[in-house]
């Protein structure tokens, strides 16, 4: 199984490395050396980290992944009060269950097909403009709409009166006059 480390992860490692290097030695010494080495080698060297020590970490604009790593370090290495540790673990468990419930509801098979889609109403003029724009910009499309003739099946040809143009009507009018005389 391979692990993919993104640029965001590298930024988070740089932020965690910076935080660990600036905490009290008592806390830094509780983190295993191989984990400290990991953050040191895997961090983004170009990511500039600025943290105000007088502000809470969640107000510093750190990545979410950074805060998650710090929370895990706190639970695993820094929290000495077992009751507090159990409380934090329970809160993390509740948050995970809420997230899973939300995702389950959002992606359930029942909800996927029940979402109401509002139809988009497009006027005929807009369709013509969109079609013309598409056919004009694509040289592979041959547009024969100008040469289209109405097709009437033979069975219906007798019941559908043939459309005659003005000139055909005029021609038949004059030919009718000359035939009578």
C-alpha positions in Angstrom: 0.0 0.0 0.0 1.4 3.4 -1.0 0.9 6.7 0.8 0.4 9.9 -1.1 1.7 13.0 0.6 0.3 16.2 -0.9 1.8 19.7 -0.8 -0.8 20.6 1.9 0.6 17.8 4.0 4.1 19.1 3.6 2.9 22.6 4.7 1.2 21.0 7.8 4.4 19.2 8.6 6.3 22.5 8.4 3.8 24.1 10.8 3.9 21.1 13.2 7.7 21.2 13.1 7.7 24.9 13.9 5.3 24.4 16.8 7.2 21.5 18.3 10.5 23.4 18.1 8.9 26.4 20.0 7.1 24.5 22.8 8.6 23.9 26.2 11.5 21.4 26.3 9.4 19.3 28.7 6.8 18.7 25.9 9.3 18.3 23.1 11.2 15.6 25.0 8.0 13.5 25.2 7.6 13.2 21.4 9.7 10.3 20.0 12.8 11.3 18.1 11.8 9.4 14.9 8.6 11.5 14.8 10.5 14.7 15.2 12.9 13.6 12.5 9.9 12.8 10.2 8.5 16.3 10.5 11.9 17.8 10.0 12.7 15.9 6.8 9.2 15.9 5.3 8.3 19.5 5.9 8.0 22.0 3.1 11.2 24.1 3.4 9.7 27.0 1.5 6.6 27.3 3.7 7.1 30.3 6.0 5.4 29.7 9.4 4.4 32.6 11.6 2.7 32.0 14.9 1.7 34.5 17.5 2.4 32.8 20.9 -0.3 35.0 22.5 -3.1 33.7 20.3 -4.8 30.2 20.3 -3.5 27.9 17.6 -7.0 27.6 16.0 -7.0 31.4 15.4 -3.6 31.3 13.6 -4.7 30.3 10.1 -3.0 26.9 10.4 -4.2 24.1 8.2 -6.8 21.7 9.5 -4.3 18.8 9.2 -1.9 20.7 11.4 -4.5 21.1 14.2 -5.4 17.5 13.9 -1.7 16.4 14.3 -1.3 18.7 17.3 -4.4 17.3 18.9 -3.1 13.7 18.4 0.3 14.7 19.8 -1.5 16.2 22.8 -3.6 13.1 23.4 -0.8 10.6 22.8 2.2 12.3 24.4 1.4 15.5 26.3 -1.9 14.9 28.2 -1.0 13.4 31.6 -4.5 13.5 33.1 -6.2 10.3 32.2 -9.7 11.7 32.7 -9.0 14.6 30.4 -7.5 12.2 27.8 -10.6 10.0 28.0 -12.8 13.1 27.6 -10.8 14.3 24.5 -11.0 10.8 23.0 -14.7 10.7 23.5 -15.2 14.1 21.9 -13.1 12.9 18.9 -15.3 9.8 18.7 -18.5 11.9 18.7 -17.2 14.2 16.0 -16.2 11.2 13.9 -19.7 9.6 14.3 -21.4 12.9 13.4 -19.2 13.2 10.3 -20.0 9.6 9.3 -23.7 10.1 9.8 -23.7 13.3 7.7 -21.8 11.5 4.9 -24.1 8.5 5.1 -27.2 10.7 4.8 -25.6 12.8 2.0 -24.6 9.8 -0.1 -27.3 7.3 0.7 -28.9 5.6 -2.2 -32.3 6.9 -1.2 -31.2 10.5 -1.3 -29.1 10.3 -4.4 -32.1 9.8 -6.7 -34.6 11.9 -4.8 -32.9 15.3 -5.3 -35.2 17.7 -7.1 -33.7 19.1 -10.2 -35.2 22.3 -11.4 -35.6 22.3 -15.2 -33.9 25.0 -17.0 -36.1 26.8 -19.4 -34.4 27.9 -22.6 -36.2 30.0 -25.2 -36.0 28.9 -28.8 -34.0 32.1 -29.6 -31.4 31.1 -27.0 -31.2 27.6 -28.4 -30.6 28.9 -31.9 -27.8 31.2 -30.7 -26.2 28.4 -28.7 -26.4 26.1 -31.7 -25.1 28.7 -34.1 -22.2 29.5 -31.8 -21.4 25.8 -31.5 -21.5 25.0 -35.2 -19.7 28.2 -36.2 -16.7 27.4 -33.9 -16.5 23.7 -34.8 -15.3 23.1 -38.4 -16.1 19.4 -38.1 -19.8 20.0 -38.0 -21.7 20.4 -41.2 -24.9 22.3 -40.8 -27.6 21.2 -43.3 -30.5 22.9 -41.5 -30.9 25.4 -44.3 -31.5 22.7 -46.8 -34.0 20.8 -44.7 -37.3 19.9 -46.4 -40.4 18.7 -44.6 -40.8 15.0 -44.9 -44.3 13.6 -45.1 -44.6 9.8 -45.1 -46.5 8.4 -48.1 -49.4 7.1 -46.0 -50.0 10.6 -44.7 -49.4 12.5 -48.0 -53.0 12.2 -49.1 -54.4 13.4 -45.8 -52.0 16.3 -45.4 -52.6 19.2 -47.8 -49.5 20.2 -49.7 -48.2 23.6 -48.9 -48.0 25.8 -51.9 -46.0 29.0 -52.1 -47.4 32.4 -53.1 -45.8 32.1 -56.6 -47.4 28.7 -57.1 -50.8 30.0 -56.1 -50.3 33.0 -58.5 -49.2 30.7 -61.3 -52.2 28.4 -60.8 -54.5 31.5 -60.7 -53.3 32.8 -64.1 -53.3 29.3 -65.6 -56.9 28.9 -64.4 -57.8 32.2 -66.1 -56.3 31.2 -69.4 -57.8 27.7 -69.4 -61.3 29.1 -69.0 -61.1 31.4 -71.9 
